[in-house]
Amino acid sequence: MTDGDLIHKFLTGPNSAEGVSAFNTLVWRWEKPMYNFILRYLGKRDDARDLTQQVFIKVYRHLARLKDRERFSSWIYQIAANLCRDVIKQKRRRQSFSLENLQESGALEAASHAELTLLPDAALHPDRVVSRNELKEILEKALREIPEEQRVVVIMKEYQGLKFTEIAEALGLSVNTIKSRMYYGLSALKKILAQWQINEEAMLYDV
Amino acid sequence: MTCDEIKISLMDFLYNESDPETEKLVRAHLQNCVACRGEYEALSRTSLTLKAWENEDPRLHLVFVKESQSWLSAVKEKFENMRVPAMGKLAWLSAGVAIGVLFISALLNTEISYHNGNFVYRTSLLPRSSGATADSQLVAQIQQELNEKYQQMLLASQQQQREDFNRTLAQFATEVDRQRQIDLTLVDRGLNEFQQHYNSRFERNDQILNQFLRTVKLPQK
């Protein structure tokens, strides 16, 4: 049964046992992709759990407004991306407030020095073979290094396997903009990983 | 295709999304341009490295259950989800206004009547009293008439009951009288029969005694 079929079943009887079961099947299918997308976007497991739930609550409430049921994939990613962006905005607002406080106390300089510690430990030992878990952490940090607008495209392409047209639809941008962001995001990651001496050899040794 | 132009097409090529024609052009360019070939290979390796971050299992197991809704929220949701066209909204609005006006006029006891070519409009917080008193008078009159009729009927029925009772009593008395007559005749007849029976017994005894005396006298001679 396709997502479209499940949506149809749910919308024909949202309060019937069949409708609820169809919706739960849809949730079961999309729970993992949504959680992993949000986790890679925001980098926090608690946030990812909360937001995954919120995504499905929004889907439940607004599914009737989705005109083209075949575009459910783009639509649900659009919801998730918007929620993530809201969270980032909220955090930035809080951060800017705390930065002002830091400036007053003269602690801003100390904070900029602290950024150096963001470099992963593995990068300090170029010859070391990194474990899969370490590599995951490194990639998590590397993704956080690139601009958010590129990060979301890289995640959607590399991890969620969306087509460029689907990403464009989900983010409401032109396909060429998406491809360009993908190119710059991937190039930036290439540079960061090279800087940290992380290459596919380090990864392959571990396999 | 220049090295700058290829950047966008390279993305399609890397993720197998390019159309056959562009693919041919990209391939041709990569064969000839060492720099772009190196860039493509590096990006391809980066993409491969990124894949090492595997999906996690959130173990969320979200399940939606049918929630029991209060009727108020159900109605609210229905209205929120209802997509009413502009004309429909207008219709709902005018219906609401009409009901509101009717309600207020009912509260104000509004009266509009037509008399001799003029409309008469009247409102009051209290209902019109004159009409009500006339009504109550009429009701009282009807009640009184009903009462009188009821009394008459009651009397008539009592009269009839009494007559019925008297008639039955008289019938009973005559019946008792007749029965008594019959009984007395029967007693009289019985007494007569009894007397006759004894009389005949006495006569017979007399005869027997006379006969006996006669037989007794004979030996004395």
Boltz contact constraints between the chains, C-beta under 6 A:
constraints:
  - contact:
      token1: [A, 20]
      token2: [B, 66]
      max_distance: 6.0
  - contact:
      token1: [A, 23]
      token2: [B, 64]
      max_distance: 6.0
  - contact:
      token1: [A, 24]
      token2: [B, 63]
      max_distance: 6.0
  - contact:
      token1: [A, 24]
      token2: [B, 64]
      max_distance: 6.0
  - contact:
      token1: [A, 27]
      token2: [B, 62]
      max_distance: 6.0
  - contact:
      token1: [A, 31]
      token2: [B, 60]
      max_distance: 6.0
  - contact:
      token1: [A, 31]
      token2: [B, 62]
      max_distance: 6.0
  - contact:
      token1: [A, 35]
      token2: [B, 58]
      max_distance: 6.0
  - contact:
      token1: [A, 36]
      token2: [B, 55]
      max_distance: 6.0
  - contact:
      token1: [A, 56]
      token2: [B, 62]
      max_distance: 6.0
  - contact:
      token1: [A, 135]
      token2: [B, 52]
      max_distance: 6.0
  - contact:
      token1: [A, 136]
      token2: [B, 53]
      max_distance: 6.0
  - contact:
      token1: [A, 139]
      token2: [B, 53]
      max_distance: 6.0
  - contact:
      token1: [A, 158]
      token2: [B, 50]
      max_distance: 6.0
  - contact:
      token1: [A, 179]
      token2: [B, 8]
      max_distance: 6.0
  - contact:
      token1: [A, 179]
      token2: [B, 11]
      max_distance: 6.0
  - contact:
      token1: [A, 182]
      token2: [B, 11]
      max_distance: 6.0
  - contact:
      token1: [A, 183]
      token2: [B, 7]
      max_distance: 6.0
  - contact:
      token1: [A, 183]
      token2: [B, 11]
      max_distance: 6.0
  - contact:
      token1: [A, 186]
      token2: [B, 43]
      max_distance: 6.0
  - contact:
      token1: [A, 186]
      token2: [B, 46]
      max_distance: 6.0
  - contact:
      token1: [A, 189]
      token2: [B, 46]
      max_distance: 6.0
  - contact:
      token1: [A, 190]
      token2: [B, 42]
      max_distance: 6.0
  - contact:
      token1: [A, 190]
      token2: [B, 46]
      max_distance: 6.0
  - contact:
      token1: [A, 200]
      token2: [B, 45]
      max_distance: 6.0
  - contact:
      token1: [A, 200]
      token2: [B, 48]
      max_distance: 6.0
  - contact:
      token1: [A, 200]
      token2: [B, 49]
      max_distance: 6.0
  - contact:
      token1: [A, 203]
      token2: [B, 49]
      max_distance: 6.0
  - contact:
      token1: [A, 203]
      token2: [B, 52]
      max_distance: 6.0
